[in-house]
Amino acid sequence: MVTFVNKLTVHGDIEEFLAAKERISAFMSAQPGHIAHRTLNSLGEPNVFVEIAEWVDAASHRAAMTSETFRELVGPLAALATPEPGLFRTVEEGPWRTPAAVVPEPAHAA
């Protein structure tokens, strides 16, 4: 499995960016080898987004990225944001935990 990480700094209209990004995400989600994706938005810099997508392998990701449809979809996005993409492999993974703040306290007998 590989993980695609892309930091996108939006310098155009954010709503237009999100609409273009949604079209690309829909296309990529339907491609062979796509596992999951999410897009994060910086709390400190509202014009900065991070896209994270998991793929079965680098070849599947590359095939999707080099397709004619992808190139057509990404065109409008290029005018709205500056990408900083990278493909990564996992070297360590820890357990996911629920934050203590949302775990209910046990009832105490009075």
JOUR-V378002 format. One record per residue. N is the residue number from 1. RES is the residue in three letters. PSI is psi in degrees with one decimal (* if undefined). OMEGA is omega in degrees with one decimal (999 if undefined). Layout:
n=N res=RES psi=PSI omega=OMEGA
n=N res=RES psi=PSI omega=OMEGA
//
This chain:
n=1 res=MET psi=143.4 omega=174.7
n=2 res=VAL psi=156.3 omega=179.4
n=3 res=THR psi=126.1 omega=176.0
n=4 res=PHE psi=127.0 omega=178.5
n=5 res=VAL psi=129.4 omega=-177.6
n=6 res=ASN psi=114.7 omega=173.7
n=7 res=LYS psi=127.7 omega=-178.7
n=8 res=LEU psi=118.6 omega=176.8
n=9 res=THR psi=114.2 omega=-175.5
n=10 res=VAL psi=127.4 omega=176.5
n=11 res=HIS psi=3.9 omega=175.5
n=12 res=GLY psi=-159.5 omega=-180.0
n=13 res=ASP psi=124.5 omega=-175.6
n=14 res=ILE psi=-40.1 omega=179.3
n=15 res=GLU psi=-39.4 omega=177.0
n=16 res=GLU psi=-40.3 omega=176.1
n=17 res=PHE psi=-47.9 omega=-177.9
n=18 res=LEU psi=-37.0 omega=178.3
n=19 res=ALA psi=-43.2 omega=178.0
n=20 res=ALA psi=-41.2 omega=180.0
n=21 res=LYS psi=-38.7 omega=179.7
n=22 res=GLU psi=-40.5 omega=178.4
n=23 res=ARG psi=-40.8 omega=178.6
n=24 res=ILE psi=-43.5 omega=179.9
n=25 res=SER psi=-40.5 omega=178.6
n=26 res=ALA psi=-43.1 omega=178.6
n=27 res=PHE psi=-49.4 omega=-176.4
n=28 res=MET psi=-37.4 omega=-180.0
n=29 res=SER psi=-27.4 omega=-178.4
n=30 res=ALA psi=-1.6 omega=-176.6
n=31 res=GLN psi=146.6 omega=177.1
n=32 res=PRO psi=133.7 omega=177.8
n=33 res=GLY psi=-11.1 omega=178.3
n=34 res=HIS psi=132.4 omega=-179.5
n=35 res=ILE psi=-54.8 omega=-176.2
n=36 res=ALA psi=162.6 omega=175.0
n=37 res=HIS psi=162.2 omega=172.7
n=38 res=ARG psi=155.7 omega=176.4
n=39 res=THR psi=130.2 omega=-179.6
n=40 res=LEU psi=151.0 omega=178.2
n=41 res=ASN psi=129.1 omega=-178.6
n=42 res=SER psi=133.0 omega=176.0
n=43 res=LEU psi=-31.8 omega=-178.1
n=44 res=GLY psi=-25.2 omega=-180.0
n=45 res=GLU psi=91.3 omega=-172.6
n=46 res=PRO psi=-13.0 omega=178.1
n=47 res=ASN psi=7.6 omega=179.7
n=48 res=VAL psi=128.6 omega=179.5
n=49 res=PHE psi=150.6 omega=173.9
n=50 res=VAL psi=125.8 omega=178.6
n=51 res=GLU psi=132.3 omega=178.5
n=52 res=ILE psi=125.7 omega=179.8
n=53 res=ALA psi=136.3 omega=177.6
n=54 res=GLU psi=137.5 omega=-178.1
n=55 res=TRP psi=152.9 omega=178.3
n=56 res=VAL psi=-43.4 omega=-179.7
n=57 res=ASP psi=168.5 omega=-178.7
n=58 res=ALA psi=-33.9 omega=-179.0
n=59 res=ALA psi=-40.2 omega=178.1
n=60 res=SER psi=-44.4 omega=178.4
n=61 res=HIS psi=-45.5 omega=-179.7
n=62 res=ARG psi=-42.3 omega=178.8
n=63 res=ALA psi=-42.4 omega=179.0
n=64 res=ALA psi=-42.2 omega=-177.3
n=65 res=MET psi=-24.7 omega=-177.5
n=66 res=THR psi=2.6 omega=179.8
n=67 res=SER psi=152.8 omega=178.6
n=68 res=GLU psi=-40.2 omega=-179.9
n=69 res=THR psi=-43.1 omega=178.7
n=70 res=PHE psi=-45.6 omega=-179.6
n=71 res=ARG psi=-37.8 omega=177.6
n=72 res=GLU psi=-41.4 omega=-178.5
n=73 res=LEU psi=-35.2 omega=-175.0
n=74 res=VAL psi=-17.4 omega=-179.7
n=75 res=GLY psi=-55.3 omega=179.5
n=76 res=PRO psi=-32.0 omega=-179.8
n=77 res=LEU psi=-36.2 omega=-178.6
n=78 res=ALA psi=-30.2 omega=179.4
n=79 res=ALA psi=-12.2 omega=-174.8
n=80 res=LEU psi=-22.1 omega=-172.6
n=81 res=ALA psi=153.9 omega=175.2
n=82 res=THR psi=118.9 omega=-178.8
n=83 res=PRO psi=152.7 omega=171.1
n=84 res=GLU psi=78.1 omega=-173.9
n=85 res=PRO psi=158.3 omega=174.0
n=86 res=GLY psi=150.6 omega=177.7
n=87 res=LEU psi=130.4 omega=-172.3
n=88 res=PHE psi=156.0 omega=172.1
n=89 res=ARG psi=151.4 omega=-179.8
n=90 res=THR psi=130.7 omega=175.1
n=91 res=VAL psi=-18.4 omega=176.8
n=92 res=GLU psi=143.1 omega=177.7
n=93 res=GLU psi=130.4 omega=-179.8
n=94 res=GLY psi=177.1 omega=179.7
n=95 res=PRO psi=145.7 omega=173.3
n=96 res=TRP psi=134.0 omega=-178.3
n=97 res=ARG psi=150.3 omega=174.5
n=98 res=THR psi=131.3 omega=178.6
n=99 res=PRO psi=141.9 omega=-177.3
n=100 res=ALA psi=-29.9 omega=-176.7
n=101 res=ALA psi=-23.8 omega=-178.9
n=102 res=VAL psi=0.3 omega=177.4
n=103 res=VAL psi=120.9 omega=-177.9
n=104 res=PRO psi=142.9 omega=176.5
n=105 res=GLU psi=143.0 omega=176.6
n=106 res=PRO psi=147.4 omega=178.2
n=107 res=ALA psi=136.2 omega=179.3
n=108 res=HIS psi=138.2 omega=177.1
n=109 res=ALA psi=137.7 omega=-178.5
n=110 res=ALA psi=* omega=999
//
